[in-house]
Amino acid sequence: MLLVFALAPRLAHAAPPSGGASGSIGTSGASGSRSSSSSSKDDDKGFSMPDMVYGGNAISFLAPMQFGIVGYEPRVRLGLQYDYQLYKGQWLYAGAAALLDNGSHRTFKTGCGLSGQTGRCDNGTVAGFDIYAGYAYKFYIREHPWLVPIARGGLGFQWWRYPDIGGSRQQARIRSLAFSVRPGGGLRIFLLSDLAIGIDLNFQVGVYAHKDQDIGEDAEGSAQFNFGIEVLPLIVEYRF
């Protein structure tokens, strides 16, 4: 999927120019670099936000959590995301994340133990993954080009497996997967012309597919509506 993004034609490409006080401004933000004279003045004054922000490509580290409002989702989410600029404020993005959690049947919103083993309800670790892709619009604020609000929408797929403790399952549920639509948004604050910190808030609306198997019974599948929220207050974005 990333290869497709990389080969797609660009209608506009914001990239670091070479030397001078050159640059371009679009709805995605400004691109360019300051002249040496202006940089020296800023150095004399100490730290200041960048006048211009590079664009074109971005790699982000996103963490750390998500919540299942209707249904359960692993709470720890650690991901990497790639963004590709199509035209001014219009971007495509794709990413992958590791899903982790530790808890009991109450955390997983399942029954306690298997049939005949209702006393076995120890905590265990959930592990899985999340892959997703979508479209984002990144706004340009002329007075503050280092401040970039983002509106986005995408599709995602999650899969995770429930824990075994000492070789025995603690609940009838074996694994879950989810397909979801993900509207949301975020904010980036560029401390340097190519490096930002930020926050994202995304909603997940879709369908779970569970696999359950109790003692002496065949595995059964079930479906469930899901609604969750991704809260990602730790984001480091590098543009190039």
Secondary structure, DSSP 8 states (H G I E B T S, - for coil): -HHHHHHS--S------SSTT-EEEETTEEEE---HHHHHHHHHH-----S----SEEEEEEEEEEEEEES---SEEEEEEEEEEEETTEEEEEEEEEEEEEE-HHHHTS-SBSTT-TT----EEEEEEEEEEEEEEE---TT-TTEEEEEEEEEEEEEEE--EETTEESBSEEEEEEEEEEEEEEEEEEEETTEEEEEEEEEEEEEEEEEE--TTS--EEEEEEEEEEEEEEEEEEEE-
